[in-house]
Amino acid sequence: MFALAVIDVDGLAVALYLALVLRELYYGETPILWGLAWDSEADWLPFLAVITVLVFWHNGLYARREQRSGAGRVVSSLALVMVITLAFAIGTGYHHRTFGLYVTAFVLSVLVIGGLRGSYEVITRDVWRIAGVRRRAVLLGENDRLVDLRRALGLGRSGIDYEFLGALTPDGAEDPLLNVLGSVHDLPGVLEELHPDELIVTGVNFDDQALLELVDAAHERGVRVQIAPTTTELLTQRADYVPGQGVPLFELRPPVFAGLDWTVKRIFDVVVSSLMIALGTPVWLVIATAVKLDSPGPVFYRDRRVGLGEREFGMYKFRSMYTDASERQAGLETSNEASGPLFKIKDDPRVTKVGRFLRRYSLDELPQVLNVLRGEMSLVGPRPLPLRDYVQLEEWHRKRYLVLPGMTGLWQVSGRIELTFDDLVRLDFYYLENWSIWLDISILAKTLPAVLARRGAY
């Protein structure tokens, strides 16, 4: 916490000084290095530092690494600091030369503090990896769910690698894909012998007493208990208490965006996608030229997808395959490497040379901002599926079509094709139940690193 607080205060000082310098350059009235910029910095920095640290602390930005809020929360916290500072200045009668300084300082603070925090996360992650720091974990659950869970967890979390010590199952049955340590009844002895850091539980039906005993056994030995929720558990997060009944009843609300939520999300989509088009036009021209020169056919491709309300729409993409790709898919079904309804092949022979590069860094998906502007998609949301995949869905999967599909989502920043389709749907449910504009900003901020790292990309 102390290191992050120092980073935040230093970043705030740099951002504030840069904002003051830009103002002085604009007005050109006083020398920069020894003029009003230094005086204002000395007057305002102590107040701003205290407010910033308090707001960041309240919003969970100094929590433990795995519980710490992301980039979206940094932006919202700095916006709150700006509002508090403006209110204080007006309330105390401070004479403003221009209110534009607040906006400039806010934007620079987001860039500087966000950059410093991102660097801190990368550096500490590499230091811990070199030092051999590991999360020692024991899994508990049904065999088939544990295999999926281990794959979904990946190699690590929050920059710390996992060391899976083994698994406990209800009956202790052996499994060639798991190092089964015993049954649930062997838990105290396993924890005593192996001293894991975490016990990760999924898909086990316990009565209340058994669950309390399990948690107590772990906590008594200093082991943290993590729960990987089932679909039912995710749905109950959106429950409303219904009073006046003989027993506690909770009503499950449908996960839809309506009213103010829909308005805020739609405005955000339109503004950001418009900026993406305006700033990305040169890149689009380069990609379009490369696609045209690489193989005969159109630059853009409209793929039929299923969106809001299970209605079809044409999703725009840069063409990354040969023009006969659809006709050739039936002959490749036996080579499918994805689970569930999805269709993915690592070395798909239908992909062009330029298309392979575009897909590797998801550049082929840039034109989907046009669908966002048309109201057919959102920047963040459940991924729209092709018709071929949609017809294979189970009934419970279709709840994801109650909202607009997205260009990116939790699936893209959590492993993509490395996850099973059921994992994908559960991530969609989690997003729907926990949506906020700051969650959208956080997912967008994580999308670029995930794309550059090519996690799960084919």
Order of alpha helices (4+ residues) and beta strands (2+ residues): alpha-alpha-alpha-alpha-beta-alpha-beta-beta-beta-alpha-beta-alpha-beta-alpha-beta-beta-alpha-beta-beta-alpha-alpha-alpha-beta-beta-alpha-beta-alpha-alpha
